[in-house]
């Protein structure tokens, strides 16, 4: 190849890289943020609590870095887009908030406080969350992010609506703002390198405009030049990602009162810093640094050089848009050098907290310039190992690699590779194997020995971290990353000689690119073999004869070299014990072993435990693995004894009960009740329209189904005719927009703020004990109200015609009694029931009393057939 042709190709590659960088929105946002000081932290309780337009204005309008700290994952809420609840709903709502945040131009972090559903008690919320734990994590985030501004979506006062989680979030945000700068608060964080940090401003969001003191109006009506839309429009468009909360089709016309965008400055630190009067002051330019540190008079002399740093950042954006990537990187390095020089001018003998804060802020700004320059140079830092699950007492290979993209840009920036380091927790040993440096890459490979002793009940997170250092002149940039490995263990074991073969060692650093379709996870410590019970059967009614049931055990090998493994299933005393099975793991890292279990006749109602075990050689394995607080800043791997529970219920079920269920296709309620002998057919729109409704003993309209099934409005008259002809229609709680006057046989009132009882232990008074709902086929007694989860119920009716009979009465502590939770009405020859009780949660959780009551609801046509039920309300 000629030198001319080679030069043309090299130039083409550089221009292509520059064009790619210029169209990279993340890189563009990174550069746009450089002339701005600090970070904005936005604290809220749940996904969908945030003000999308406010965040969008700051992130996309003023180019501030905005990080949303969401205390919970939203797992205790409702779901209007699918059947997921609990842990599955947490995954849905985290995914939705991440998508929304991307639209706002912001980041999001979840802090893992448990969302246990709507609560009216601040004390309960703080107790269940673990006030000190959540406060500590908020403080750690503030110390790590070093924001100038902390915004709270909630005030922490009684003005906060929507339950006590909101008030608790506001209260903890306020406490964290004060505690983050206190070196005596959470000293263990300071020992781990998180230094005290005092944000300048604490503000609360207010969409009512009724707060105390002067307020700042956020100008979300300004136009985003990139899209031609207002920041309000962009914010609500992104907010529509919260589909599980019914926001998928929301329009600005429907938002009404939430279109007030006010911020209230509540605290300013330290004394002498002026209270902000405009929205723009919360994302100040570099030149405003002196105003944030008024005690240092020498800062006024910095304004010109701070302005020069800002101009260099703006120049880098312009140069990049012109394809001059090397010049852009050089401009950023000049800006970093300017800021570093200013930092050195702070008197060394001044060790006050404010002086240290100033040094820290300047160091952060300097690093942002360097990180942007490294991004232009295509710098990529990775730390990989064989697999994510490492087991006790083994040696594993770990490879670190820091690479540069276009060499010309890397050199123009003056970057040099200055070292790679692997850091591990105490008890781990690290031995360097080999290292190599080329013009575009530095690689180091290690042999890591994991600890011999391992307590499955106390597993540390992220035990291996990589650190890379780049230098340019006198400046230094440190990059950090968590070591990751393949989620699935390799099948073939590797001998030590192969691991130390230099010819293949330097090929292994490419693992992340070679396995582009593989799943990578942060490294964690694991038993060599874990077991998981697959539990298709959780509930059963006592039967007069034996039954044959199947339970399956999934085995997962986390270390190569397994071959034959014996697997067994321990069953309760008196049950038939299935024979152990042999599983071959020599060709796979996972296997499934199923056992046919004979369940004895006439079992007493109780909870029965089945526990799997496995053995390879002399070693026995009995632990299951799960991830606690998945996707949060405090995610951790948890090991617990593998087991499955079978709840044998004291429940009577009429034979051949057939129910039409109107809910989501994958709703687990029909599946959970099938082992009790109840046939529940899920009805989609077409099936419901074509069905002969009289064939069903009952029709259930599941919770909030009217929100996502538009066909139910058209079917309303037909459903009531079914009742009139002798059917039973059970309507579970419906959303704020559902009105009894449109869909129920007799008048009633259920407003948008209808009553609920959130205390799942609230006493229940039975008003009509002889009503068949409470007596057929199961007599509902006091014990049936015990052990409920999350809540008693929600969206109760507030008033109703005399045609309805209220069956129960309950109340949250200190509140008036509510009777609109369970209403019964005879209509024609049939029965209409409105059930605001959260029975769908009790069925999913296997709560005996909730299931017995639910079975009674489904059995009311049989009750009418067996006993003449007076139609005294007709």
Secondary structure as GFF3:
##gff-version 3
##sequence-region A 1 874
A	DSSP	alpha_helix	3	22	.	.	.	ID=ss1
A	DSSP	alpha_helix	25	33	.	.	.	ID=ss2
A	DSSP	beta_strand	39	44	.	.	.	ID=ss3
A	DSSP	alpha_helix	52	56	.	.	.	ID=ss4
A	DSSP	pi_helix	57	61	.	.	.	ID=ss5
A	DSSP	beta_strand	65	72	.	.	.	ID=ss6
A	DSSP	alpha_helix	87	104	.	.	.	ID=ss7
A	DSSP	beta_strand	107	113	.	.	.	ID=ss8
A	DSSP	alpha_helix	122	129	.	.	.	ID=ss9
A	DSSP	alpha_helix	131	145	.	.	.	ID=ss10
A	DSSP	beta_strand	149	152	.	.	.	ID=ss11
A	DSSP	alpha_helix	164	179	.	.	.	ID=ss12
A	DSSP	alpha_helix	187	191	.	.	.	ID=ss13
A	DSSP	beta_strand	201	206	.	.	.	ID=ss14
A	DSSP	beta_strand	216	217	.	.	.	ID=ss15
A	DSSP	alpha_helix	231	239	.	.	.	ID=ss16
A	DSSP	three_ten_helix	243	245	.	.	.	ID=ss17
A	DSSP	alpha_helix	252	255	.	.	.	ID=ss18
A	DSSP	three_ten_helix	256	258	.	.	.	ID=ss19
A	DSSP	beta_strand	262	268	.	.	.	ID=ss20
A	DSSP	three_ten_helix	279	283	.	.	.	ID=ss21
A	DSSP	three_ten_helix	286	288	.	.	.	ID=ss22
A	DSSP	alpha_helix	289	292	.	.	.	ID=ss23
A	DSSP	three_ten_helix	297	302	.	.	.	ID=ss24
A	DSSP	alpha_helix	303	321	.	.	.	ID=ss25
A	DSSP	alpha_helix	325	344	.	.	.	ID=ss26
A	DSSP	alpha_helix	353	376	.	.	.	ID=ss27
A	DSSP	beta_strand	380	387	.	.	.	ID=ss28
A	DSSP	beta_strand	389	391	.	.	.	ID=ss29
A	DSSP	beta_strand	395	403	.	.	.	ID=ss30
A	DSSP	alpha_helix	407	412	.	.	.	ID=ss31
A	DSSP	beta_strand	416	424	.	.	.	ID=ss32
A	DSSP	beta_strand	429	438	.	.	.	ID=ss33
A	DSSP	beta_strand	441	449	.	.	.	ID=ss34
A	DSSP	beta_strand	464	472	.	.	.	ID=ss35
A	DSSP	beta_strand	475	482	.	.	.	ID=ss36
A	DSSP	beta_strand	484	486	.	.	.	ID=ss37
A	DSSP	alpha_helix	496	499	.	.	.	ID=ss38
A	DSSP	alpha_helix	502	508	.	.	.	ID=ss39
A	DSSP	alpha_helix	511	514	.	.	.	ID=ss40
A	DSSP	beta_strand	520	522	.	.	.	ID=ss41
A	DSSP	beta_strand	524	526	.	.	.	ID=ss42
A	DSSP	beta_strand	529	534	.	.	.	ID=ss43
A	DSSP	beta_strand	539	541	.	.	.	ID=ss44
A	DSSP	beta_strand	547	557	.	.	.	ID=ss45
A	DSSP	beta_strand	564	570	.	.	.	ID=ss46
A	DSSP	beta_strand	581	584	.	.	.	ID=ss47
A	DSSP	beta_strand	590	599	.	.	.	ID=ss48
A	DSSP	beta_strand	606	616	.	.	.	ID=ss49
A	DSSP	beta_strand	619	621	.	.	.	ID=ss50
A	DSSP	beta_strand	623	628	.	.	.	ID=ss51
A	DSSP	beta_strand	636	641	.	.	.	ID=ss52
A	DSSP	beta_strand	644	649	.	.	.	ID=ss53
A	DSSP	beta_strand	658	662	.	.	.	ID=ss54
A	DSSP	alpha_helix	668	674	.	.	.	ID=ss55
A	DSSP	beta_strand	679	682	.	.	.	ID=ss56
A	DSSP	alpha_helix	685	690	.	.	.	ID=ss57
A	DSSP	three_ten_helix	693	695	.	.	.	ID=ss58
A	DSSP	beta_strand	698	701	.	.	.	ID=ss59
A	DSSP	alpha_helix	705	708	.	.	.	ID=ss60
A	DSSP	alpha_helix	711	724	.	.	.	ID=ss61
A	DSSP	beta_strand	728	732	.	.	.	ID=ss62
A	DSSP	alpha_helix	740	743	.	.	.	ID=ss63
A	DSSP	beta_strand	748	749	.	.	.	ID=ss64
A	DSSP	beta_strand	764	766	.	.	.	ID=ss65
A	DSSP	three_ten_helix	772	774	.	.	.	ID=ss66
A	DSSP	three_ten_helix	782	785	.	.	.	ID=ss67
A	DSSP	beta_strand	799	800	.	.	.	ID=ss68
A	DSSP	beta_strand	805	806	.	.	.	ID=ss69
A	DSSP	beta_strand	808	810	.	.	.	ID=ss70
A	DSSP	beta_strand	822	827	.	.	.	ID=ss71
A	DSSP	beta_strand	830	835	.	.	.	ID=ss72
A	DSSP	alpha_helix	839	845	.	.	.	ID=ss73
A	DSSP	alpha_helix	848	858	.	.	.	ID=ss74
A	DSSP	alpha_helix	860	866	.	.	.	ID=ss75
###
